[in-house]
Amino acid sequence: MKLQLLKFFCPFLLTACLNSNTNGRKENIQSDVITCFTPGEVWKDTEGNPINAHGGGVLYHEGTYYWYGEYKTGITSLYPDQGWECYRTDVTGVSCYSSKDLMNWKFEDIVLRAVENDSTHDLHTTKVLERPKVIYNARTKKFVMWLHVDSPDYAKACAGVAVSSSPIGDFDYIGSFRPNDAMSRDQTLFVDDDGQAYQFYSSEHNQTMYISRLTDDYLRPSGQYTRNFIKQAREAPAVFKYNHRYYLLSSGCTAWDPNQAEIAVADSIMGPWKSLGNPCMGPDADKTFYSQSTFVIPVHGKENTFIAMFDKWVKTDLEKSSYVWLPIIFDDGFPTIPWYDNWDMTVFLE
Ligand code: DGJ
């Protein structure tokens, strides 16, 4: 496939007047119907408010996509004396948006909420909540969320788990632990074609990536795991399967600052993994377009069609962070992520 860095013509249609309000959120009365992706720009939901779902992932379930992410509000502060730029916001919770077309997103709710009255709770406002991912367990008919929960200095390094009977919550928080007795920070989930689920997580002080098979109910590690990319300091993992092989997109480890992405491939999900280098192409590809991976969405009903989700962090005002979504284009079987100022699903037909 010939790759071109195109600028698509992307009209926005003004169609909706909305006057409902949800959970006291700010509201705009007019909303555009979005007809293309505009990476890095402010992305508004169907009420006209900027989408607030950072470090997130997308679940497709019964005809609808659900986007879960960190709902970041309020002041960004620097936690003192860490020797690194430990910026954080207070925990608000995990947001959920729904969409039929992956462009126009309706705010559903905060589906896992911060806890205000128990300072020892993992979800207390003073803690850290990052990178929530939700998968559906067809056997238990439960939606299972895993997330990174941490102390404000990031020393706790645990995975938290929550469950719900509905994709739009509420999720009941079960608790946290160190999976396989190992630190767990940046993390994602992946469900294979056979229904087996896996957690990928940065461990050993973010130096080594663990891949941990989950129990059949998806609530715990099964005990079977591998250590990968040993001492290579990979984080922000995002996994997909293409042509019977597994691909892992990840970032380097530079706190909230951007670095070069890397993609790796494996014949078996537990490894061994082989690096294929940087898949990003175009301006600032060496800095992942000033963003960081969080998830890869398989587009439903379109074979071998994937969208890479990245966060464009604003470290001193994390609420203002935006999103970079780009198509994964296979060039002679090699996955590439070319930059587009704007694009739609027709890029997959080129
Ligand atoms: C990079 C991680 O990918 C983010 O999720 C967050 O933990 C920041 N580090 C904190 O600096």
Boltz pocket constraint, residues with backbone or C-beta under 6 A from the ligand:
constraints:
  - pocket:
      binder: B
      contacts: [[A, 55], [A, 85], [A, 86], [A, 87], [A, 130], [A, 131], [A, 186], [A, 235], [A, 236], [A, 254], [A, 255], [A, 256], [A, 292]]
      max_distance: 6.0
